[in-house]
């Protein structure tokens, strides 16, 4: 299948993008690999792979722990990565950037370091029904311990939020609002500024899960209006095992450490200890310096492509996919093509379990995810137990969508339905 070589709007050649991803050059059983699971994890461009390899070959030492030259290079590489992330988010202070393993750890850090020490019985925590389990279960646990009440604000049937629901659920007594920037199931973009403004109007702290938005949407913490933000590097073209928490400095300074041990202390005596200043207070133990270097390289790579180009290409593929899939018989799409989207389309094939669908597509080297997508409450709200999801990145093409469509036409025949 020949890759499309030009894009609307005069973009650079798509095959030049695809060529930068080694895994996308693979074949599976003699067929071109079609990777449509970037919502789970993106592939890595060669520039990121090279940066990580260079760190381990030339600068590998434990950051902040040595005064010899290699250790100082490791520390510099690690802290330079923090500066890169701060610029990526337009954060005004680089000490507001905390490196974690992933968005899940970042959200747990907020829940346990802020939530346990600021919530009490009678308070409310408002969370959207769209949430990945990583931005729901920590708040369930905090509410269970503190006696606070967990309130869910729901979407319309098409996955969008109404102003009435936001105003009804985010009311006086709500002390924290946590929600996703982009649904990992439906790909819909939440009205962040509207929800954040409502949260602050009732005196609540606002937490935004950007795991699904960071690869697709330019993030600016000065404009989003939230108090905390989290994302995972592995969904942003960088290595596994690196994530980011951004928080307002005044809030982070008031919070106790989430983990304790080495490198997060100022001084230790037999019976007590004092904490290091930000950001080290929240970075106990040896950190994933290679992952941080890879994340910085991924950010540089994204900036070289440009978010306008990324959005234009991904929107073209998304619109084409919705148009093609909506015409297939025996297939149901979830959500709506209207409004702002980023990266994902959910669907099911009539009388076919999503896992069977994904396995049949895999026989054609088409990779999609099937299951509850770590968002079981949302699927229950939609009347589902599981669905399939095709999720896109800048390296995907209309030809990838054609391959998905052609393979989906085979599913019911494989299962013995004839058509």
C-alpha positions as a Python dict, from the first residue, in 0.01 Angstrom:
ca = {
    (1, 'X'): (0, 0, 0),
    (2, 'X'): (158, 329, -111),
    (3, 'X'): (187, 609, 142),
    (4, 'X'): (26, 935, 57),
    (5, 'X'): (300, 1186, -23),
    (6, 'X'): (129, 1525, 8),
    (7, 'X'): (-105, 1691, 255),
    (8, 'X'): (-358, 1967, 230),
    (9, 'X'): (-230, 2309, 326),
    (10, 'X'): (116, 2260, 181),
    (11, 'X'): (252, 2044, 465),
    (12, 'X'): (583, 1866, 428),
    (13, 'X'): (581, 1513, 293),
    (14, 'X'): (423, 1260, 527),
    (15, 'X'): (663, 988, 422),
    (16, 'X'): (946, 1198, 569),
    (17, 'X'): (767, 1184, 905),
    (18, 'X'): (697, 813, 886),
    (19, 'X'): (1057, 733, 795),
    (20, 'X'): (1172, 875, 1128),
    (21, 'X'): (998, 595, 1321),
    (22, 'X'): (1191, 267, 1297),
    (23, 'X'): (909, 44, 1419),
    (24, 'X'): (677, 178, 1148),
    (25, 'X'): (917, 42, 887),
    (26, 'X'): (850, -312, 1005),
    (27, 'X'): (635, -566, 832),
    (28, 'X'): (419, -819, 1011),
    (29, 'X'): (366, -1147, 827),
    (30, 'X'): (466, -975, 504),
    (31, 'X'): (221, -685, 553),
    (32, 'X'): (287, -319, 625),
    (33, 'X'): (239, -250, 997),
    (34, 'X'): (-52, -11, 1059),
    (35, 'X'): (-18, 124, 1412),
    (36, 'X'): (-345, 273, 1541),
    (37, 'X'): (-288, 250, 1917),
    (38, 'X'): (-103, 573, 1992),
    (39, 'X'): (-352, 651, 2270),
    (40, 'X'): (-189, 363, 2461),
    (41, 'X'): (166, 459, 2367),
    (42, 'X'): (322, 637, 2072),
    (43, 'X'): (613, 514, 1867),
    (44, 'X'): (951, 688, 1910),
    (45, 'X'): (1128, 883, 1636),
    (46, 'X'): (1494, 811, 1572),
    (47, 'X'): (1591, 1144, 1728),
    (48, 'X'): (1453, 1029, 2064),
    (49, 'X'): (1614, 686, 2041),
    (50, 'X'): (1947, 850, 1958),
    (51, 'X'): (1924, 1094, 2251),
    (52, 'X'): (1859, 815, 2501),
    (53, 'X'): (2139, 601, 2359),
    (54, 'X'): (2381, 896, 2372),
    (55, 'X'): (2298, 960, 2738),
    (56, 'X'): (2366, 601, 2840),
    (57, 'X'): (2681, 579, 2628),
    (58, 'X'): (2834, 916, 2727),
    (59, 'X'): (2663, 1072, 3033),
    (60, 'X'): (2538, 781, 3240),
    (61, 'X'): (2572, 858, 3611),
    (62, 'X'): (2337, 930, 3900),
    (63, 'X'): (2215, 1294, 3883),
    (64, 'X'): (2275, 1518, 4187),
    (65, 'X'): (2506, 1266, 4355),
    (66, 'X'): (2855, 1317, 4221),
    (67, 'X'): (3107, 1595, 4155),
    (68, 'X'): (3307, 1409, 3892),
    (69, 'X'): (3260, 1513, 3529),
    (70, 'X'): (3032, 1233, 3414),
    (71, 'X'): (2800, 1289, 3711),
    (72, 'X'): (2794, 1661, 3647),
    (73, 'X'): (2701, 1594, 3283),
    (74, 'X'): (2422, 1362, 3398),
    (75, 'X'): (2290, 1628, 3636),
    (76, 'X'): (2307, 1893, 3364),
    (77, 'X'): (2125, 1669, 3115),
    (78, 'X'): (1854, 1591, 3370),
    (79, 'X'): (1801, 1955, 3471),
    (80, 'X'): (1819, 2076, 3112),
    (81, 'X'): (1532, 1838, 3042),
    (82, 'X'): (1332, 2004, 3319),
    (83, 'X'): (1393, 2342, 3156),
    (84, 'X'): (1276, 2197, 2822),
    (85, 'X'): (953, 2069, 2980),
    (86, 'X'): (888, 2402, 3153),
    (87, 'X'): (915, 2581, 2818),
    (88, 'X'): (690, 2319, 2656),
    (89, 'X'): (417, 2399, 2911),
    (90, 'X'): (497, 2773, 2926),
    (91, 'X'): (554, 2729, 3300),
    (92, 'X'): (709, 3040, 3450),
    (93, 'X'): (918, 2853, 3708),
    (94, 'X'): (1107, 2534, 3622),
    (95, 'X'): (1085, 2420, 3986),
    (96, 'X'): (712, 2370, 3921),
    (97, 'X'): (807, 2074, 3700),
    (98, 'X'): (819, 1745, 3892),
    (99, 'X'): (942, 1432, 3713),
    (100, 'X'): (741, 1118, 3787),
    (101, 'X'): (714, 774, 3630),
    (102, 'X'): (394, 860, 3442),
    (103, 'X'): (68, 1057, 3467),
    (104, 'X'): (-71, 795, 3707),
    (105, 'X'): (203, 862, 3960),
    (106, 'X'): (164, 1237, 3914),
    (107, 'X'): (-209, 1220, 3984),
    (108, 'X'): (-153, 998, 4287),
    (109, 'X'): (104, 1249, 4413),
    (110, 'X'): (-159, 1524, 4401),
    (111, 'X'): (-420, 1303, 4565),
    (112, 'X'): (-204, 1193, 4854),
    (113, 'X'): (9, 1503, 4910),
    (114, 'X'): (-264, 1762, 4853),
    (115, 'X'): (-587, 1567, 4891),
    (116, 'X'): (-517, 1386, 5219),
    (117, 'X'): (-396, 1707, 5382),
    (118, 'X'): (-663, 1946, 5258),
    (119, 'X'): (-989, 1752, 5236),
    (120, 'X'): (-1217, 1660, 5523),
    (121, 'X'): (-1564, 1525, 5593),
    (122, 'X'): (-1826, 1750, 5439),
    (123, 'X'): (-1606, 1853, 5147),
    (124, 'X'): (-1675, 1739, 4793),
    (125, 'X'): (-1451, 1624, 4509),
    (126, 'X'): (-1596, 1655, 4157),
    (127, 'X'): (-1467, 1420, 3886),
    (128, 'X'): (-1596, 1375, 3530),
    (129, 'X'): (-1740, 1048, 3403),
    (130, 'X'): (-1484, 1054, 3120),
    (131, 'X'): (-1191, 981, 3350),
    (132, 'X'): (-926, 719, 3302),
    (133, 'X'): (-903, 513, 3620),
    (134, 'X'): (-581, 700, 3704),
    (135, 'X'): (-781, 1018, 3763),
    (136, 'X'): (-1068, 847, 3944),
    (137, 'X'): (-939, 577, 4178),
    (138, 'X'): (-696, 808, 4367),
    (139, 'X'): (-989, 1040, 4445),
    (140, 'X'): (-1207, 746, 4548),
    (141, 'X'): (-936, 646, 4795),
    (142, 'X'): (-883, 998, 4928),
    (143, 'X'): (-1257, 1044, 4980),
    (144, 'X'): (-1276, 711, 5160),
    (145, 'X'): (-1000, 815, 5402),
    (146, 'X'): (-1104, 1178, 5458),
    (147, 'X'): (-1481, 1138, 5452),
    (148, 'X'): (-1518, 1376, 5159),
    (149, 'X'): (-1794, 1308, 4905),
    (150, 'X'): (-1713, 1209, 4547),
    (151, 'X'): (-1942, 1378, 4293),
    (152, 'X'): (-1951, 1275, 3926),
    (153, 'X'): (-2041, 1518, 3649),
    (154, 'X'): (-2178, 1342, 3344),
    (155, 'X'): (-2167, 1394, 2971),
    (156, 'X'): (-2449, 1414, 2721),
    (157, 'X'): (-2511, 1097, 2517),
    (158, 'X'): (-2265, 1221, 2254),
    (159, 'X'): (-1987, 1261, 2511),
    (160, 'X'): (-2000, 1641, 2542),
    (161, 'X'): (-2060, 1841, 2861),
    (162, 'X'): (-2356, 2074, 2908),
    (163, 'X'): (-2322, 2403, 3093),
    (164, 'X'): (-2611, 2295, 3314),
    (165, 'X'): (-2430, 1979, 3431),
    (166, 'X'): (-2111, 2169, 3505),
    (167, 'X'): (-2297, 2430, 3711),
    (168, 'X'): (-2511, 2167, 3883),
    (169, 'X'): (-2223, 1947, 4000),
    (170, 'X'): (-1946, 2203, 4064),
    (171, 'X'): (-2105, 2395, 4348),
    (172, 'X'): (-2025, 2539, 4688),
    (173, 'X'): (-1854, 2276, 4901),
    (174, 'X'): (-1655, 2130, 4611),
    (175, 'X'): (-1289, 2166, 4708),
    (176, 'X'): (-1128, 1990, 4412),
    (177, 'X'): (-1227, 1930, 4049),
    (178, 'X'): (-1038, 1665, 3848),
    (179, 'X'): (-1102, 1600, 3481),
    (180, 'X'): (-939, 1494, 3157),
    (181, 'X'): (-837, 1733, 2882),
    (182, 'X'): (-911, 1471, 2616),
    (183, 'X'): (-1111, 1150, 2661),
    (184, 'X'): (-895, 845, 2599),
    (185, 'X'): (-1202, 663, 2466),
    (186, 'X'): (-1391, 921, 2261),
    (187, 'X'): (-1112, 1163, 2173),
    (188, 'X'): (-1333, 1460, 2263),
    (189, 'X'): (-1167, 1773, 2400),
    (190, 'X'): (-1313, 1899, 2728),
    (191, 'X'): (-1402, 2269, 2777),
    (192, 'X'): (-1106, 2322, 3009),
    (193, 'X'): (-1125, 2695, 3062),
    (194, 'X'): (-1499, 2680, 3132),
    (195, 'X'): (-1466, 2399, 3389),
    (196, 'X'): (-1159, 2557, 3550),
    (197, 'X'): (-1334, 2893, 3579),
    (198, 'X'): (-1634, 2726, 3744),
    (199, 'X'): (-1405, 2538, 3983),
    (200, 'X'): (-1226, 2853, 4091),
    (201, 'X'): (-1556, 3041, 4123),
    (202, 'X'): (-1659, 2800, 4401),
    (203, 'X'): (-1310, 2800, 4558),
    (204, 'X'): (-1194, 2461, 4429),
    (205, 'X'): (-850, 2348, 4317),
    (206, 'X'): (-845, 2222, 3958),
    (207, 'X'): (-653, 1911, 3835),
    (208, 'X'): (-617, 1841, 3462),
    (209, 'X'): (-515, 1504, 3317),
    (210, 'X'): (-328, 1582, 2993),
    (211, 'X'): (-206, 1230, 2914),
    (212, 'X'): (-415, 1222, 2595),
    (213, 'X'): (-386, 1589, 2499),
    (214, 'X'): (-12, 1657, 2529),
    (215, 'X'): (78, 1491, 2195),
    (216, 'X'): (-196, 1676, 2005),
    (217, 'X'): (-261, 2017, 2162),
    (218, 'X'): (-19, 2292, 2258),
    (219, 'X'): (-39, 2317, 2637),
    (220, 'X'): (-3, 2653, 2809),
    (221, 'X'): (-47, 2652, 3184),
    (222, 'X'): (-80, 3031, 3188),
    (223, 'X'): (-393, 3004, 2971),
    (224, 'X'): (-553, 2678, 3079),
    (225, 'X'): (-632, 2819, 3422),
    (226, 'X'): (-576, 2495, 3617),
    (227, 'X'): (-374, 2441, 3935),
    (228, 'X'): (-219, 2101, 3858),
    (229, 'X'): (-148, 1923, 3530),
    (230, 'X'): (-13, 1574, 3456),
    (231, 'X'): (101, 1386, 3148),
    (232, 'X'): (300, 1076, 3050),
    (233, 'X'): (605, 1091, 2827),
    (234, 'X'): (536, 759, 2657),
    (235, 'X'): (227, 902, 2487),
    (236, 'X'): (440, 1196, 2370),
    (237, 'X'): (692, 1007, 2152),
    (238, 'X'): (933, 960, 2445),
    (239, 'X'): (1046, 657, 2650),
    (240, 'X'): (835, 456, 2890),
    (241, 'X'): (873, 535, 3259),
    (242, 'X'): (887, 916, 3254),
    (243, 'X'): (603, 1153, 3337),
    (244, 'X'): (544, 1509, 3449),
    (245, 'X'): (351, 1686, 3720),
    (246, 'X'): (316, 2061, 3692),
    (247, 'X'): (169, 2249, 3985),
    (248, 'X'): (144, 2606, 4103),
    (249, 'X'): (450, 2674, 4312),
    (250, 'X'): (256, 2804, 4611),
    (251, 'X'): (55, 2481, 4628),
    (252, 'X'): (355, 2253, 4581),
    (253, 'X'): (547, 2431, 4855),
    (254, 'X'): (267, 2368, 5105),
    (255, 'X'): (239, 1997, 5023),
    (256, 'X'): (435, 1728, 5211),
    (257, 'X'): (644, 1482, 5005),
    (258, 'X'): (471, 1184, 4849),
    (259, 'X'): (776, 955, 4869),
    (260, 'X'): (1066, 985, 5112),
    (261, 'X'): (1425, 866, 5099),
    (262, 'X'): (1734, 980, 4914),
    (263, 'X'): (1781, 1311, 4733),
    (264, 'X'): (1459, 1470, 4862),
    (265, 'X'): (1604, 1582, 5195),
    (266, 'X'): (1779, 1892, 5320),
    (267, 'X'): (1908, 1730, 5638),
    (268, 'X'): (1845, 1412, 5837),
    (269, 'X'): (1895, 1337, 6206),
    (270, 'X'): (1815, 1020, 6397),
    (271, 'X'): (1461, 1129, 6484),
    (272, 'X'): (1367, 1383, 6220),
    (273, 'X'): (1438, 1526, 5875),
    (274, 'X'): (1377, 1839, 5672),
    (275, 'X'): (1291, 1848, 5305),
    (276, 'X'): (1480, 1979, 5006),
    (277, 'X'): (1323, 2268, 4815),
    (278, 'X'): (1121, 2219, 4499),
    (279, 'X'): (1141, 2020, 4282),
    (280, 'X'): (1369, 1774, 4465),
    (281, 'X'): (1119, 1745, 4753),
    (282, 'X'): (902, 1529, 4528),
    (283, 'X'): (1177, 1334, 4348),
    (284, 'X'): (1291, 1073, 4599),
    (285, 'X'): (1544, 814, 4492),
    (286, 'X'): (1728, 769, 4167),
    (287, 'X'): (1529, 923, 3885),
    (288, 'X'): (1484, 811, 3526),
    (289, 'X'): (1740, 1052, 3385),
    (290, 'X'): (1754, 869, 3052),
    (291, 'X'): (1378, 898, 3025),
    (292, 'X'): (1393, 1270, 3103),
    (293, 'X'): (1655, 1317, 2831),
    (294, 'X'): (1432, 1123, 2592),
    (295, 'X'): (1132, 1339, 2687),
    (296, 'X'): (1330, 1656, 2615),
    (297, 'X'): (1433, 1512, 2278),
    (298, 'X'): (1069, 1428, 2202),
    (299, 'X'): (966, 1784, 2282),
    (300, 'X'): (1234, 1919, 2050),
    (301, 'X'): (1114, 1682, 1780),
    (302, 'X'): (751, 1791, 1826),
    (303, 'X'): (854, 2156, 1811),
    (304, 'X'): (1044, 2089, 1489),
    (305, 'X'): (726, 1947, 1333),
    (306, 'X'): (501, 2212, 1488),
    (307, 'X'): (165, 2175, 1660),
    (308, 'X'): (-16, 2344, 1372),
    (309, 'X'): (116, 2080, 1134),
    (310, 'X'): (37, 1802, 1381),
    (311, 'X'): (-319, 1927, 1430),
    (312, 'X'): (-380, 1969, 1056),
    (313, 'X'): (-254, 1622, 971),
    (314, 'X'): (-434, 1449, 1256),
    (315, 'X'): (-759, 1631, 1186),
    (316, 'X'): (-741, 1525, 822),
    (317, 'X'): (-694, 1161, 921),
    (318, 'X'): (-965, 1180, 1190),
    (319, 'X'): (-1223, 1331, 955),
    (320, 'X'): (-1138, 1079, 686),
    (321, 'X'): (-1166, 792, 935),
    (322, 'X'): (-1503, 906, 1067),
    (323, 'X'): (-1634, 942, 712),
    (324, 'X'): (-1509, 597, 605),
    (325, 'X'): (-1610, 410, 919),
    (326, 'X'): (-1955, 569, 938),
    (327, 'X'): (-2039, 409, 602),
    (328, 'X'): (-1948, 56, 707),
    (329, 'X'): (-2237, -185, 766),
    (330, 'X'): (-2273, -346, 1108),
    (331, 'X'): (-2044, -91, 1276),
    (332, 'X'): (-2132, 157, 1551),
    (333, 'X'): (-1927, 470, 1622),
    (334, 'X'): (-1939, 636, 1964),
    (335, 'X'): (-1928, 1006, 2038),
    (336, 'X'): (-1975, 1274, 1775),
    (337, 'X'): (-1773, 1406, 1481),
    (338, 'X'): (-1871, 1759, 1580),
    (339, 'X'): (-1653, 1984, 1794),
    (340, 'X'): (-1286, 1951, 1879),
    (341, 'X'): (-1122, 1608, 1877),
    (342, 'X'): (-777, 1470, 1940),
    (343, 'X'): (-658, 1131, 1844),
    (344, 'X'): (-923, 862, 1896),
    (345, 'X'): (-1237, 700, 1754),
    (346, 'X'): (-1426, 428, 1946),
    (347, 'X'): (-1639, 169, 1770),
    (348, 'X'): (-1789, -180, 1782),
    (349, 'X'): (-1881, -436, 1518),
    (350, 'X'): (-2227, -590, 1557),
    (351, 'X'): (-2227, -934, 1720),
    (352, 'X'): (-1848, -935, 1754),
    (353, 'X'): (-1658, -909, 2079),
    (354, 'X'): (-1402, -625, 2066),
    (355, 'X'): (-1119, -865, 2148),
    (356, 'X'): (-1215, -1081, 1850),
    (357, 'X'): (-1225, -773, 1630),
    (358, 'X'): (-877, -665, 1741),
    (359, 'X'): (-737, -1014, 1684),
    (360, 'X'): (-882, -1032, 1333),
    (361, 'X'): (-742, -688, 1251),
    (362, 'X'): (-405, -800, 1382),
    (363, 'X'): (-402, -1073, 1117),
    (364, 'X'): (-387, -784, 868),
    (365, 'X'): (-114, -611, 1073),
    (366, 'X'): (-362, -343, 1189),
    (367, 'X'): (-311, -256, 1556),
    (368, 'X'): (-608, -124, 1756),
    (369, 'X'): (-695, -149, 2122),
    (370, 'X'): (-994, -342, 2255),
    (371, 'X'): (-1139, -355, 2606),
    (372, 'X'): (-1263, -107, 2865),
    (373, 'X'): (-964, 126, 2810),
    (374, 'X'): (-921, 181, 3187),
    (375, 'X'): (-1244, 384, 3176),
    (376, 'X'): (-1506, 138, 3298),
    (377, 'X'): (-1744, 398, 3452),
    (378, 'X'): (-1758, 580, 3118),
    (379, 'X'): (-1833, 261, 2929),
    (380, 'X'): (-2105, 169, 3179),
    (381, 'X'): (-2249, 519, 3130),
    (382, 'X'): (-2252, 445, 2755),
    (383, 'X'): (-2419, 107, 2811),
    (384, 'X'): (-2107, -87, 2711),
    (385, 'X'): (-1863, -329, 2870),
    (386, 'X'): (-1597, -295, 2601),
    (387, 'X'): (-1526, -139, 2264),
    (388, 'X'): (-1251, -101, 2006),
    (389, 'X'): (-1047, 214, 1968),
    (390, 'X'): (-837, 344, 1682),
    (391, 'X'): (-608, 621, 1802),
    (392, 'X'): (-395, 839, 1579),
    (393, 'X'): (-68, 1029, 1583),
    (394, 'X'): (114, 1254, 1340),
    (395, 'X'): (264, 955, 1160),
    (396, 'X'): (-76, 811, 1060),
    (397, 'X'): (-216, 850, 709),
    (398, 'X'): (-537, 807, 514),
    (399, 'X'): (-384, 485, 384),
    (400, 'X'): (-378, 358, 743),
    (401, 'X'): (-750, 432, 765),
    (402, 'X'): (-807, 247, 436),
    (403, 'X'): (-625, -55, 577),
    (404, 'X'): (-841, -42, 891),
    (405, 'X'): (-1159, -14, 685),
    (406, 'X'): (-1067, -303, 456),
    (407, 'X'): (-983, -524, 750),
    (408, 'X'): (-1305, -439, 935),
    (409, 'X'): (-1505, -557, 634),
    (410, 'X'): (-1364, -906, 697),
    (411, 'X'): (-1456, -933, 1065),
    (412, 'X'): (-1810, -1070, 1044),
    (413, 'X'): (-1713, -1311, 764),
    (414, 'X'): (-1433, -1449, 982),
    (415, 'X'): (-1686, -1500, 1260),
    (416, 'X'): (-1925, -1687, 1031),
    (417, 'X'): (-2194, -1423, 979),
    (418, 'X'): (-2145, -1410, 601),
    (419, 'X'): (-2140, -1029, 587),
}
